[in-house]
Amino acid sequence: YLAPEGRWYAEVGARFAGEQTRLSPGDLKDARICEDARHSGVLQAPCDGTPAFLVADIRTGYRFSRSIRADLAVTNLFDSSYRRHGSGFDAPGVNARLSVTAQF
């Protein structure tokens, strides 16, 4: 949403991926995908792949003047536990970021 006077905005977004279970022979040997959660460095057999996920985000901002604006973003709004396929890293939980921008 963009307010008619253009001073503030709000947006809602989502990121998602389906489950990744059709794995190539290389994926089956990749610890970032098939590592056993209880034993670091040990491959899981059989490998389950990467589960599906859905993550919601919200952003808003306000322009105080031509040169000063503030933005607030809250990502992973519902604190979903997820991992991008092949990344090897679990995503962070809820994250909030407030920024103020001044242009001269």
MDAnalysis code that builds the backbone (N, CA, C; Angstrom):
import MDAnalysis as mda
import numpy as np

u = mda.Universe.empty(312, n_residues=104, atom_resindex=np.repeat(np.arange(104), 3), trajectory=True)
u.add_TopologyAttr("name", ["N", "CA", "C"] * 104)
u.add_TopologyAttr("resid", np.arange(1, 105))
u.add_TopologyAttr("resname", ["TYR", "LEU", "ALA", "PRO", "GLU", "GLY", "ARG", "TRP", "TYR", "ALA", "GLU", "VAL", "GLY", "ALA", "ARG", "PHE", "ALA", "GLY", "GLU", "GLN", "THR", "ARG", "LEU", "SER", "PRO", "GLY", "ASP", "LEU", "LYS", "ASP", "ALA", "ARG", "ILE", "CYS", "GLU", "ASP", "ALA", "ARG", "HIS", "SER", "GLY", "VAL", "LEU", "GLN", "ALA", "PRO", "CYS", "ASP", "GLY", "THR", "PRO", "ALA", "PHE", "LEU", "VAL", "ALA", "ASP", "ILE", "ARG", "THR", "GLY", "TYR", "ARG", "PHE", "SER", "ARG", "SER", "ILE", "ARG", "ALA", "ASP", "LEU", "ALA", "VAL", "THR", "ASN", "LEU", "PHE", "ASP", "SER", "SER", "TYR", "ARG", "ARG", "HIS", "GLY", "SER", "GLY", "PHE", "ASP", "ALA", "PRO", "GLY", "VAL", "ASN", "ALA", "ARG", "LEU", "SER", "VAL", "THR", "ALA", "GLN", "PHE"])
u.atoms.positions = np.array([
    [0.839, -1.165, 0.000],
    [0.000, 0.000, 0.000],
    [0.885, 1.229, 0.000],
    [0.555, 2.197, -0.831],
    [1.238, 3.485, -0.852],
    [0.187, 4.541, -0.581],
    [0.361, 5.294, 0.503],
    [-0.611, 6.326, 0.875],
    [-0.733, 7.351, -0.247],
    [-1.918, 7.923, -0.443],
    [-2.145, 8.867, -1.535],
    [-1.145, 10.033, -1.567],
    [-0.756, 10.546, -0.412],
    [0.202, 11.659, -0.406],
    [1.642, 11.172, -0.588],
    [1.847, 9.840, -0.575],
    [3.162, 9.255, -0.834],
    [4.129, 9.337, 0.334],
    [3.675, 9.685, 1.524],
    [4.582, 9.827, 2.663],
    [4.846, 8.506, 3.387],
    [3.918, 7.555, 3.320],
    [4.163, 6.279, 3.975],
    [3.699, 5.129, 3.100],
    [4.278, 3.975, 3.357],
    [3.925, 2.766, 2.613],
    [3.892, 1.581, 3.567],
    [3.237, 0.530, 3.144],
    [3.236, -0.744, 3.874],
    [3.179, -1.864, 2.839],
    [3.883, -2.932, 3.113],
    [3.845, -4.082, 2.208],
    [3.964, -5.370, 3.003],
    [3.307, -6.393, 2.506],
    [3.356, -7.722, 3.087],
    [3.895, -8.646, 2.008],
    [4.787, -9.525, 2.390],
    [5.362, -10.440, 1.414],
    [5.499, -11.831, 1.987],
    [5.780, -12.772, 1.111],
    [5.983, -14.150, 1.529],
    [7.078, -14.774, 0.677],
    [7.823, -15.658, 1.304],
    [8.827, -16.467, 0.608],
    [8.483, -17.922, 0.894],
    [8.617, -18.754, -0.100],
    [8.241, -20.155, 0.104],
    [9.031, -21.062, -0.828],
    [9.034, -22.330, -0.479],
    [9.623, -23.360, -1.339],
    [8.926, -24.681, -1.027],
    [8.752, -25.471, -2.052],
    [8.202, -26.813, -1.849],
    [9.280, -27.742, -1.317],
    [8.857, -28.896, -0.837],
    [9.840, -29.843, -0.315],
    [10.765, -30.316, -1.437],
    [12.002, -30.546, -1.084],
    [13.010, -31.001, -2.041],
    [13.376, -32.435, -1.685],
    [12.672, -33.380, -2.294],
    [12.901, -34.788, -1.963],
    [13.420, -35.604, -3.154],
    [13.332, -35.046, -4.347],
    [13.889, -35.735, -5.524],
    [15.342, -35.298, -5.640],
    [16.226, -36.066, -5.031],
    [17.617, -35.663, -4.885],
    [18.515, -36.355, -5.900],
    [19.488, -35.610, -6.389],
    [20.475, -36.170, -7.309],
    [21.497, -36.973, -6.505],
    [22.296, -37.813, -7.178],
    [23.340, -38.552, -6.454],
    [24.295, -37.620, -5.700],
    [24.568, -36.455, -6.254],
    [25.433, -35.487, -5.572],
    [24.789, -34.938, -4.314],
    [23.480, -34.679, -4.367],
    [22.760, -34.194, -3.182],
    [22.800, -35.227, -2.057],
    [22.698, -36.510, -2.415],
    [22.686, -37.570, -1.402],
    [24.011, -37.668, -0.650],
    [25.090, -37.130, -1.244],
    [26.412, -37.140, -0.607],
    [26.740, -35.788, 0.033],
    [25.828, -34.833, -0.041],
    [26.070, -33.472, 0.428],
    [25.597, -33.312, 1.875],
    [26.516, -33.046, 2.785],
    [26.174, -32.912, 4.205],
    [25.266, -31.711, 4.464],
    [25.272, -30.703, 3.590],
    [24.378, -29.554, 3.783],
    [22.919, -29.964, 3.600],
    [22.685, -31.071, 2.893],
    [21.322, -31.543, 2.616],
    [20.984, -32.777, 3.443],
    [21.933, -33.702, 3.581],
    [21.634, -35.007, 4.173],
    [22.333, -35.283, 5.498],
    [22.845, -34.262, 6.173],
    [23.511, -34.491, 7.453],
    [22.502, -34.916, 8.516],
    [22.874, -35.878, 9.318],
    [22.038, -36.329, 10.433],
    [22.014, -35.225, 11.495],
    [20.846, -34.776, 11.892],
    [20.720, -33.663, 12.835],
    [21.355, -33.975, 14.189],
    [21.411, -35.231, 14.564],
    [21.964, -35.604, 15.872],
    [23.473, -35.806, 15.847],
    [24.044, -36.038, 14.653],
    [25.469, -36.360, 14.557],
    [26.107, -35.531, 13.436],
    [26.825, -34.515, 13.819],
    [27.475, -33.627, 12.853],
    [28.469, -34.403, 11.988],
    [28.412, -34.166, 10.679],
    [29.322, -34.807, 9.746],
    [28.900, -36.191, 9.292],
    [27.820, -36.735, 9.858],
    [27.336, -38.066, 9.482],
    [26.133, -37.899, 8.568],
    [26.175, -38.591, 7.423],
    [25.058, -38.497, 6.491],
    [23.872, -39.316, 6.975],
    [22.701, -38.774, 6.780],
    [21.444, -39.421, 7.146],
    [21.092, -40.461, 6.088],
    [20.650, -41.624, 6.507],
    [20.256, -42.645, 5.545],
    [18.937, -43.260, 6.000],
    [17.871, -43.220, 5.239],
    [17.800, -42.520, 3.956],
    [17.687, -41.005, 4.168],
    [18.093, -40.275, 3.157],
    [18.067, -38.813, 3.232],
    [16.659, -38.300, 2.931],
    [16.137, -37.461, 3.816],
    [14.785, -36.929, 3.651],
    [14.731, -35.692, 2.758],
    [15.869, -35.090, 2.461],
    [15.871, -33.870, 1.659],
    [15.582, -32.647, 2.516],
    [14.976, -31.647, 1.911],
    [14.696, -30.383, 2.598],
    [13.186, -30.170, 2.658],
    [12.634, -29.903, 3.847],
    [11.186, -29.703, 3.970],
    [10.726, -28.397, 3.315],
    [9.443, -28.347, 3.006],
    [8.829, -27.127, 2.463],
    [8.771, -26.057, 3.549],
    [8.684, -24.791, 3.120],
    [8.514, -23.723, 4.099],
    [7.734, -22.564, 3.493],
    [7.157, -21.761, 4.377],
    [6.454, -20.532, 4.020],
    [6.793, -19.503, 5.087],
    [7.308, -18.374, 4.675],
    [7.749, -17.324, 5.597],
    [7.061, -16.022, 5.220],
    [6.507, -15.324, 6.206],
    [5.818, -14.044, 5.974],
    [6.685, -12.883, 6.477],
    [6.663, -11.782, 5.727],
    [7.403, -10.574, 6.071],
    [6.470, -9.372, 5.977],
    [6.784, -8.323, 6.726],
    [6.027, -7.079, 6.629],
    [7.019, -5.921, 6.691],
    [6.745, -4.886, 5.886],
    [7.598, -3.697, 5.857],
    [6.715, -2.458, 5.835],
    [7.207, -1.410, 6.466],
    [6.513, -0.137, 6.428],
    [7.545, 0.979, 6.511],
    [7.160, 2.147, 6.088],
    [8.087, 3.269, 6.141],
    [7.343, 4.587, 6.061],
    [8.046, 5.627, 6.476],
    [7.458, 6.968, 6.484],
    [8.508, 7.970, 6.034],
    [8.115, 8.868, 5.132],
    [9.018, 9.924, 4.653],
    [8.658, 11.209, 5.403],
    [9.583, 11.669, 6.254],
    [9.365, 12.874, 7.043],
    [9.541, 14.142, 6.208],
    [10.489, 14.086, 5.277],
    [10.758, 15.223, 4.389],
    [11.413, 14.671, 3.125],
    [11.837, 15.549, 2.236],
    [12.494, 15.080, 1.004],
    [13.784, 14.337, 1.306],
    [14.402, 14.636, 2.461],
    [15.715, 14.062, 2.737],
    [15.750, 13.069, 3.905],
    [14.672, 12.904, 4.663],
    [14.699, 11.999, 5.820],
    [13.531, 11.018, 5.758],
    [13.886, 9.754, 5.927],
    [12.854, 8.717, 5.911],
    [13.231, 7.611, 6.883],
    [12.223, 6.920, 7.425],
    [12.424, 5.784, 8.333],
    [11.693, 4.571, 7.777],
    [12.312, 3.412, 7.924],
    [11.731, 2.157, 7.445],
    [11.830, 1.107, 8.542],
    [10.799, 0.283, 8.657],
    [10.773, -0.823, 9.613],
    [10.418, -2.095, 8.848],
    [11.223, -3.141, 9.038],
    [10.957, -4.440, 8.413],
    [10.969, -5.513, 9.493],
    [9.973, -6.383, 9.470],
    [9.940, -7.554, 10.344],
    [9.861, -8.765, 9.414],
    [10.902, -9.582, 9.447],
    [10.951, -10.757, 8.582],
    [10.781, -12.023, 9.412],
    [10.314, -13.070, 8.759],
    [9.977, -14.344, 9.402],
    [9.037, -14.074, 10.580],
    [7.972, -13.398, 10.265],
    [6.998, -12.889, 11.233],
    [6.488, -13.941, 12.216],
    [6.322, -15.172, 11.775],
    [5.775, -16.227, 12.635],
    [6.855, -17.159, 13.181],
    [8.113, -16.715, 13.099],
    [9.244, -17.461, 13.665],
    [9.325, -18.888, 13.129],
    [9.132, -19.047, 11.819],
    [9.186, -20.369, 11.186],
    [10.615, -20.900, 11.164],
    [10.755, -22.186, 11.380],
    [12.043, -22.840, 11.268],
    [12.164, -23.367, 9.840],
    [13.196, -22.918, 9.115],
    [13.339, -23.384, 7.734],
    [14.789, -23.308, 7.293],
    [15.057, -23.976, 6.177],
    [16.389, -23.986, 5.578],
    [16.228, -23.952, 4.069],
    [16.970, -23.069, 3.424],
    [16.991, -23.071, 1.947],
    [17.775, -24.301, 1.500],
    [17.248, -24.982, 0.510],
    [17.849, -26.230, 0.034],
    [19.316, -26.011, -0.359],
    [20.180, -26.823, 0.208],
    [21.598, -26.784, -0.137],
    [22.397, -25.705, 0.566],
    [21.764, -24.901, 1.412],
    [22.495, -23.810, 2.061],
    [23.335, -24.296, 3.231],
    [22.855, -25.317, 3.956],
    [23.566, -25.796, 5.121],
    [23.310, -24.988, 6.378],
    [22.472, -23.964, 6.278],
    [22.201, -23.101, 7.430],
    [20.706, -22.994, 7.682],
    [20.324, -23.151, 8.937],
    [18.942, -22.883, 9.309],
    [18.757, -21.374, 9.349],
    [17.618, -20.908, 8.881],
    [17.356, -19.467, 8.832],
    [17.151, -18.918, 10.233],
    [17.427, -17.622, 10.406],
    [17.189, -17.018, 11.725],
    [15.699, -16.927, 12.008],
    [15.364, -16.755, 13.270],
    [13.966, -16.591, 13.658],
    [13.463, -15.216, 13.262],
    [12.525, -14.695, 14.015],
    [11.976, -13.368, 13.746],
    [13.119, -12.359, 13.746],
    [13.086, -11.451, 12.793],
    [14.123, -10.433, 12.683],
    [13.442, -9.091, 12.447],
    [13.839, -8.076, 13.195],
    [13.285, -6.731, 13.009],
    [14.431, -5.773, 12.714],
    [14.188, -4.872, 11.770],
    [15.218, -3.903, 11.394],
    [14.568, -2.528, 11.235],
    [15.096, -1.557, 11.936],
    [14.646, -0.179, 11.816],
    [15.791, 0.614, 11.225],
    [15.517, 1.355, 10.176],
    [16.569, 2.184, 9.572],
    [16.042, 3.593, 9.337],
    [16.935, 4.532, 9.468],
    [16.640, 5.935, 9.170],
    [17.639, 6.373, 8.116],
    [17.136, 6.954, 7.042],
    [17.977, 7.407, 5.940],
    [17.892, 8.913, 5.818],
    [19.060, 9.540, 5.759],
    [19.117, 10.990, 5.555],
    [19.971, 11.249, 4.320],
    [19.436, 12.007, 3.381],
    [20.159, 12.352, 2.158],
    [20.476, 13.829, 2.175],
    [21.699, 14.152, 1.803],
    [22.121, 15.565, 1.779],
    [22.424, 15.995, 0.372],
])
